[in-house]
Amino acid sequence: MCQFTSSGKGDSDVPYLLLIDDSKGSSNIYEPFIPSSPKCYSMIQTEKVDRAIFVPFAIKEAIAIANIAVPMVLTGLMLYSRSLISMLFLGRLGDLALAGGSLAIGFANITGYSILSGLAMGMESICGQAFGAKRYTVLGITLQRTDETIATEAQWYLVYSLPDLLAQSVLHPLRIYLRTQSITLPLTCCAMLSILLHIPINYLLVSYLKLGIKGVALSGERRFDGDFDPNDGVDLHIPSSLSFGVSTRVGNELGANQPKKAKLAAFVGLFCGFMLGLSALVFATMVRNIWASMFTGDKEIIALTSLVLPIIGLCELGNCPQTTGCGVLRGTARPKDGANINLGCFYLVGMPVAVWLAFFAGYDFKGLWLGMLAAQVSCMVTMLLVLIRTDWDFEAERAKKLTGAQLVVDDSKEKPNQAEIKEDSFSLLGDLDHYCLV
């Protein structure tokens, strides 16, 4: 039989005493027999450090987004003030001129300016990621190149459009080209110059020459941001500017192969979007009794506007985050997903709810805006679900393929032959065509 041996002394009662080392203190007897791994402790400490530095990084990212978004906010507000001034002049001409001008602005936006804006938005994903990947050649190609059939259709449209449409067809790509490089000061300066000229031009054509609504049209008052309501610019320019800033930051970081920073930029932007939505709700509620009186003296219109402005504020509580989410999707080169979400939520949710409430439930004009609220809320929830499920490492790899970063070969490696270069170039141009069309 095997016998235990011990260096301790024993007696008849305790034959084998085990020696206990007291040099490390008596508390050691309460510790587990298998101590914790030093690596696990290090990982815990790293997690604590990560949580400690997250807030400064988030603040830094918010500042980076603000550096892009704030000048765009100022630019948008200045451009919106042109429309505001024009609507004020239309209101002074009478209710008929105000109604006709509002209808004309909405029709021009739907059939003209929104088309140009949508075509130009296809550049944003490519330009933002190309700039982040330092692929400046791709950046230039995106500005210059377009599909021949699209150009032909645009040519026929512009022939029968207003002269101002030609100017906007140049302005939209330039705005995105500069914005994706975080160059926003020239846009702000140009907007400031345009508003300084817009007031005297309106006064000359409308008040002095008595051209009426024709003078307002000739002064180039139409907005080109894709918004259809002439009174909603204050609420919508700011989230749109935030969306542009977030799109640029996300695209730049993905292009630079920094998926974690891109994710941080996305969620910091979404938080800012929620704060903007809350601010818009407070603003719409505060001005509900005075906003319409700036444009008309009709008591019925003023009362109706006062009734729906709080609902519009609630719509903005959903619109600001979902607009920011659209910017994130553009930055990840997924504008098609954003378009599908908006299409489904507004036409499959918002429109049926609006029709039922307005025409069958007796809510009338208020019911239309309640339908808009349903669309905005469903759009926001769907957008958040898509962004939460986003694989940022995969998006960084997609950005490499989109910008052609994988075509760059180190000097130490074997260089590809001319046939491979030509094949990769055609593949890259095909990708550019696809995303521009989307």
Legacy VTK file of the C-alpha trace (Angstrom):
# vtk DataFile Version 3.0
C-alpha trace
ASCII
DATASET POLYDATA
POINTS 438 float
0.000 0.000 0.000
1.259 3.433 -0.780
1.978 5.550 2.254
1.916 9.332 2.555
5.016 10.978 3.902
5.320 14.363 5.475
8.070 16.534 6.845
5.797 17.424 9.767
5.933 15.633 13.045
3.009 13.510 14.125
1.776 11.625 17.146
-0.744 8.880 17.759
-3.754 11.187 17.302
-2.498 13.109 14.329
0.062 10.896 12.660
0.830 13.213 9.793
0.719 16.960 10.271
0.828 19.149 7.174
2.894 22.271 7.452
1.101 25.563 6.680
3.140 28.486 5.411
2.059 31.660 7.237
4.515 33.930 5.428
1.802 35.217 3.040
-0.770 35.827 5.720
-3.639 33.780 6.982
-6.047 35.217 4.440
-4.642 32.912 1.791
-6.613 29.970 3.166
-9.804 31.549 1.865
-8.525 31.894 -1.694
-9.418 29.299 -4.336
-6.989 26.454 -4.958
-6.738 27.539 -8.622
-5.963 31.275 -8.680
-7.462 33.628 -11.230
-5.558 33.925 -14.441
-3.472 37.094 -14.675
-4.641 37.386 -18.270
-8.292 37.486 -17.194
-7.504 40.213 -14.672
-5.712 42.133 -17.411
-8.737 41.811 -19.676
-11.002 43.140 -16.912
-8.697 46.095 -16.394
-8.670 46.729 -20.163
-12.476 46.753 -20.238
-12.512 49.296 -17.411
-10.027 51.466 -19.292
-12.100 51.157 -22.487
-15.192 52.334 -20.636
-13.221 55.186 -19.113
-11.915 56.455 -22.456
-15.159 55.906 -24.400
-16.693 59.202 -23.315
-13.682 61.344 -24.390
-13.604 59.529 -27.737
-17.338 60.065 -28.163
-16.935 63.769 -27.390
-14.051 63.986 -29.850
-16.172 62.298 -32.519
-19.087 64.632 -31.804
-16.753 67.597 -32.315
-15.535 66.119 -35.610
-19.136 65.703 -36.785
-19.981 69.229 -35.624
-17.063 70.679 -37.597
-18.757 69.374 -40.736
-22.400 69.762 -39.743
-22.420 73.251 -38.180
-21.237 75.072 -41.334
-23.772 73.027 -43.295
-26.478 74.093 -40.826
-25.564 77.741 -41.347
-25.492 77.213 -45.106
-28.873 75.493 -45.065
-30.471 78.159 -42.887
-29.162 80.900 -45.158
-30.489 79.108 -48.215
-33.791 78.498 -46.453
-34.016 82.189 -45.592
-34.235 82.832 -49.340
-37.393 80.750 -49.457
-38.652 82.399 -46.276
-38.172 85.880 -47.736
-39.897 84.846 -50.950
-42.848 83.406 -49.028
-43.117 86.631 -47.020
-43.315 88.621 -50.254
-45.864 86.148 -51.648
-47.959 86.513 -48.507
-48.050 90.272 -48.942
-49.374 89.816 -52.489
-52.443 87.999 -51.194
-53.749 84.542 -50.400
-53.992 83.557 -54.066
-50.338 84.365 -54.739
-49.278 82.572 -51.547
-51.238 79.440 -52.442
-50.025 79.451 -56.052
-46.411 80.047 -55.058
-46.489 77.272 -52.447
-47.935 74.856 -54.998
-45.304 75.876 -57.557
-42.472 75.365 -55.064
-43.699 71.894 -54.153
-44.144 70.908 -57.804
-40.685 72.222 -58.751
-39.062 70.334 -55.882
-40.792 67.051 -56.723
-40.238 67.148 -60.487
-36.888 68.933 -60.681
-34.694 69.720 -57.722
-35.266 66.474 -55.828
-34.232 64.511 -58.940
-30.949 66.407 -59.148
-30.430 65.996 -55.428
-31.060 62.244 -55.623
-28.694 61.779 -58.562
-25.987 63.744 -56.766
-26.476 61.756 -53.524
-25.107 58.695 -55.321
-21.697 60.361 -55.123
-21.685 60.614 -51.343
-20.891 56.990 -50.497
-18.089 56.726 -53.031
-16.536 60.139 -52.383
-16.538 59.782 -48.594
-14.880 56.362 -48.605
-12.462 57.278 -51.395
-11.278 60.323 -49.463
-10.814 58.240 -46.303
-8.802 55.669 -48.276
-6.752 58.482 -49.880
-7.882 57.350 -53.330
-8.107 60.859 -54.718
-8.244 59.678 -58.333
-11.490 57.829 -57.637
-12.769 60.994 -55.946
-12.203 62.982 -59.141
-13.635 60.286 -61.416
-16.829 60.223 -59.375
-17.313 63.960 -59.879
-16.713 63.831 -63.634
-18.184 60.578 -64.847
-21.850 59.596 -65.307
-23.839 57.130 -67.332
-24.583 58.304 -70.883
-28.267 57.369 -70.759
-28.752 59.258 -67.484
-27.013 62.292 -68.966
-29.296 62.163 -72.025
-32.440 62.030 -69.900
-31.150 64.872 -67.737
-30.408 66.906 -70.859
-33.999 66.639 -72.124
-35.314 67.488 -68.662
-33.100 70.543 -68.270
-34.109 71.895 -71.674
-37.671 72.258 -70.446
-36.768 73.329 -66.925
-36.137 76.724 -65.408
-32.767 78.477 -65.884
-32.050 78.078 -62.185
-32.122 74.311 -62.640
-28.932 74.482 -64.712
-27.106 76.223 -61.881
-28.277 73.652 -59.339
-27.115 70.762 -61.533
-23.574 72.067 -61.045
-24.001 73.125 -57.430
-25.216 69.776 -56.043
-22.179 67.681 -57.084
-19.799 70.423 -55.979
-21.452 70.617 -52.557
-21.038 66.873 -51.994
-17.512 66.882 -53.478
-16.439 69.526 -50.961
-18.481 68.207 -48.044
-17.003 64.697 -48.238
-13.589 66.319 -47.742
-14.865 68.369 -44.757
-14.525 71.582 -46.785
-17.626 73.557 -45.818
-16.484 77.168 -45.418
-16.808 78.038 -49.157
-20.407 76.783 -49.107
-21.231 78.972 -46.129
-19.629 82.038 -47.729
-21.519 81.487 -50.993
-24.796 81.079 -49.124
-24.144 84.289 -47.197
-23.442 86.167 -50.435
-26.589 84.793 -52.068
-28.827 85.886 -49.195
-27.338 89.384 -49.227
-28.224 89.668 -52.929
-31.560 87.901 -52.630
-33.312 90.541 -50.520
-32.703 93.510 -52.863
-33.450 91.377 -55.935
-36.795 90.345 -54.449
-37.610 93.922 -53.550
-36.668 95.148 -57.044
-38.679 92.547 -58.944
-41.683 92.188 -56.636
-42.204 95.555 -54.960
-40.575 98.074 -57.302
-41.236 96.579 -60.755
-44.594 95.124 -59.616
-43.967 91.782 -61.310
-45.806 89.922 -58.561
-45.374 86.179 -58.462
-43.327 86.310 -61.678
-40.780 88.453 -59.885
-40.564 85.930 -57.059
-39.921 83.158 -59.597
-37.279 85.193 -61.447
-35.426 85.897 -58.208
-34.520 82.217 -57.981
-36.396 81.605 -54.754
-36.881 77.883 -55.139
-35.260 75.620 -52.647
-33.334 72.575 -53.784
-32.998 70.493 -50.633
-35.815 68.080 -51.479
-38.280 69.451 -48.902
-41.840 70.100 -50.063
-43.248 72.221 -47.247
-42.221 75.895 -47.562
-42.403 76.347 -43.788
-40.360 73.404 -42.534
-36.824 74.462 -43.391
-35.799 75.399 -39.856
-36.654 71.906 -38.596
-35.283 69.948 -41.566
-32.087 71.743 -42.567
-30.401 70.966 -39.251
-30.942 67.148 -39.267
-30.039 67.082 -42.963
-26.763 68.843 -42.177
-26.124 66.396 -39.336
-26.857 63.549 -41.741
-24.315 64.923 -44.218
-21.709 65.255 -41.473
-22.263 61.726 -40.156
-22.190 60.312 -43.686
-18.843 61.989 -44.315
-17.341 60.778 -41.024
-18.560 57.191 -41.472
-17.409 57.078 -45.087
-13.986 58.524 -44.260
-13.391 56.054 -41.424
-14.526 53.043 -43.454
-12.331 54.174 -46.316
-9.415 54.404 -43.882
-10.212 50.821 -42.690
-11.281 51.965 -39.209
-14.582 50.105 -38.614
-14.682 50.809 -34.858
-14.313 54.545 -35.418
-16.990 54.394 -38.115
-19.347 52.661 -35.675
-18.587 55.280 -33.019
-19.295 58.089 -35.493
-22.595 56.457 -36.451
-23.941 56.090 -32.931
-22.686 59.481 -31.746
-24.517 60.949 -34.734
-27.696 59.052 -33.850
-27.550 60.381 -30.288
-27.201 63.914 -31.645
-30.157 63.178 -33.924
-32.342 62.284 -30.947
-31.330 65.508 -29.207
-32.152 67.517 -32.339
-35.540 65.819 -32.593
-36.340 66.767 -29.023
-35.278 70.363 -29.713
-37.468 70.462 -32.840
-40.449 69.243 -30.818
-39.940 72.013 -28.251
-39.483 74.629 -31.005
-42.604 73.590 -32.935
-44.677 73.663 -29.759
-43.413 77.099 -28.749
-44.075 78.805 -32.117
-47.378 77.081 -32.936
-49.442 80.237 -32.342
-47.203 82.720 -34.192
-45.621 80.825 -37.082
-48.448 81.062 -39.617
-49.116 84.718 -38.788
-45.727 85.558 -40.320
-47.052 84.586 -43.751
-50.773 85.306 -43.719
-53.487 87.026 -41.717
-56.134 84.374 -42.422
-57.413 83.271 -38.997
-58.515 79.872 -40.249
-55.053 79.083 -41.610
-53.432 80.334 -38.396
-55.718 78.142 -36.258
-55.116 75.089 -38.450
-51.354 75.582 -38.341
-51.447 75.995 -34.569
-53.319 72.690 -34.320
-50.874 70.576 -36.322
-47.498 72.099 -35.377
-47.169 69.988 -32.179
-47.811 66.877 -34.298
-45.153 68.069 -36.741
-42.810 68.424 -33.763
-43.466 64.783 -32.848
-42.755 63.858 -36.460
-39.374 65.563 -36.145
-38.661 63.487 -33.035
-38.696 60.501 -35.386
-37.422 62.277 -38.483
-34.144 63.577 -37.017
-32.802 60.137 -35.970
-33.989 58.448 -39.161
-32.472 61.216 -41.307
-29.192 60.701 -39.459
-29.575 56.955 -40.016
-29.918 57.593 -43.743
-26.608 59.452 -43.556
-25.001 56.420 -41.910
-26.337 54.168 -44.674
-24.989 56.534 -47.328
-21.622 56.520 -45.569
-21.598 52.708 -45.700
-22.529 52.770 -49.407
-26.023 51.372 -48.747
-28.323 54.139 -50.012
-30.595 51.486 -51.505
-31.408 50.177 -48.014
-32.354 53.665 -46.861
-34.535 54.192 -49.925
-36.315 50.861 -49.378
-36.953 51.646 -45.708
-38.401 55.063 -46.529
-40.472 53.678 -49.396
-41.951 50.894 -47.288
-42.632 52.954 -44.167
-44.120 55.984 -45.906
-46.220 54.187 -48.518
-47.111 50.950 -46.716
-47.546 52.415 -43.220
-47.876 56.195 -43.364
-50.162 56.560 -46.377
-52.831 54.015 -45.298
-52.894 55.456 -41.770
-53.171 59.012 -43.110
-55.974 58.141 -45.548
-57.961 56.264 -42.912
-57.605 58.930 -40.209
-58.219 61.885 -42.531
-61.100 60.579 -44.651
-62.767 57.840 -42.604
-62.026 58.534 -38.926
-62.923 62.227 -39.125
-59.533 63.718 -38.215
-59.305 65.689 -41.499
-56.073 67.702 -41.887
-54.844 66.528 -38.496
-55.207 62.931 -39.654
-52.797 63.509 -42.540
-50.081 64.581 -40.118
-50.859 61.679 -37.782
-50.215 59.413 -40.757
-46.903 61.189 -41.263
-46.124 60.557 -37.586
-46.821 56.835 -38.013
-44.513 56.740 -41.031
-41.704 58.575 -39.232
-41.862 56.362 -36.135
-41.881 53.127 -38.149
-39.054 54.446 -40.323
-36.962 55.369 -37.282
-37.450 51.963 -35.621
-36.608 50.069 -38.816
-33.555 52.228 -39.440
-32.246 51.626 -35.920
-32.703 47.853 -36.272
-30.728 47.856 -39.523
-27.902 49.918 -38.019
-27.706 47.798 -34.852
-27.292 44.664 -37.001
-24.592 46.247 -39.180
-21.330 44.288 -39.452
-18.790 47.122 -39.444
-15.799 44.911 -40.268
-17.645 43.659 -43.336
-18.497 47.236 -44.351
-14.818 48.173 -44.087
-13.978 45.341 -46.488
-16.704 46.529 -48.857
-15.214 50.012 -48.718
-11.868 48.591 -49.838
-13.493 46.990 -52.863
-15.569 50.063 -53.665
-12.659 52.508 -53.551
-10.189 50.129 -55.189
-7.920 50.097 -52.128
-7.232 46.395 -52.708
-5.737 47.264 -56.086
-2.807 49.013 -54.395
0.233 46.702 -54.423
3.365 47.127 -52.295
6.686 47.545 -54.115
8.059 44.522 -52.259
5.432 42.270 -53.839
5.139 41.081 -57.385
3.360 43.652 -59.525
0.291 42.511 -61.492
0.404 42.362 -65.245
-1.394 44.844 -67.476
-4.301 42.466 -68.141
-5.049 42.158 -64.416
-4.866 45.922 -63.970
-7.269 46.457 -66.872
-9.707 43.852 -65.515
-9.653 45.401 -62.018
-10.175 48.867 -63.499
-13.272 47.731 -65.381
-14.562 46.093 -62.195
-14.025 49.319 -60.255
-15.808 51.425 -62.884
-18.691 48.953 -62.823
-18.986 49.375 -59.058
-18.980 53.152 -59.460
-21.781 52.909 -62.024
-23.813 50.693 -59.702
-23.573 52.949 -56.668
-24.126 56.153 -58.661
-27.307 54.670 -60.103
-28.460 53.566 -56.657
LINES 1 439
438 0 1 2 3 4 5 6 7 8 9 10 11 12 13 14 15 16 17 18 19 20 21 22 23 24 25 26 27 28 29 30 31 32 33 34 35 36 37 38 39 40 41 42 43 44 45 46 47 48 49 50 51 52 53 54 55 56 57 58 59 60 61 62 63 64 65 66 67 68 69 70 71 72 73 74 75 76 77 78 79 80 81 82 83 84 85 86 87 88 89 90 91 92 93 94 95 96 97 98 99 100 101 102 103 104 105 106 107 108 109 110 111 112 113 114 115 116 117 118 119 120 121 122 123 124 125 126 127 128 129 130 131 132 133 134 135 136 137 138 139 140 141 142 143 144 145 146 147 148 149 150 151 152 153 154 155 156 157 158 159 160 161 162 163 164 165 166 167 168 169 170 171 172 173 174 175 176 177 178 179 180 181 182 183 184 185 186 187 188 189 190 191 192 193 194 195 196 197 198 199 200 201 202 203 204 205 206 207 208 209 210 211 212 213 214 215 216 217 218 219 220 221 222 223 224 225 226 227 228 229 230 231 232 233 234 235 236 237 238 239 240 241 242 243 244 245 246 247 248 249 250 251 252 253 254 255 256 257 258 259 260 261 262 263 264 265 266 267 268 269 270 271 272 273 274 275 276 277 278 279 280 281 282 283 284 285 286 287 288 289 290 291 292 293 294 295 296 297 298 299 300 301 302 303 304 305 306 307 308 309 310 311 312 313 314 315 316 317 318 319 320 321 322 323 324 325 326 327 328 329 330 331 332 333 334 335 336 337 338 339 340 341 342 343 344 345 346 347 348 349 350 351 352 353 354 355 356 357 358 359 360 361 362 363 364 365 366 367 368 369 370 371 372 373 374 375 376 377 378 379 380 381 382 383 384 385 386 387 388 389 390 391 392 393 394 395 396 397 398 399 400 401 402 403 404 405 406 407 408 409 410 411 412 413 414 415 416 417 418 419 420 421 422 423 424 425 426 427 428 429 430 431 432 433 434 435 436 437
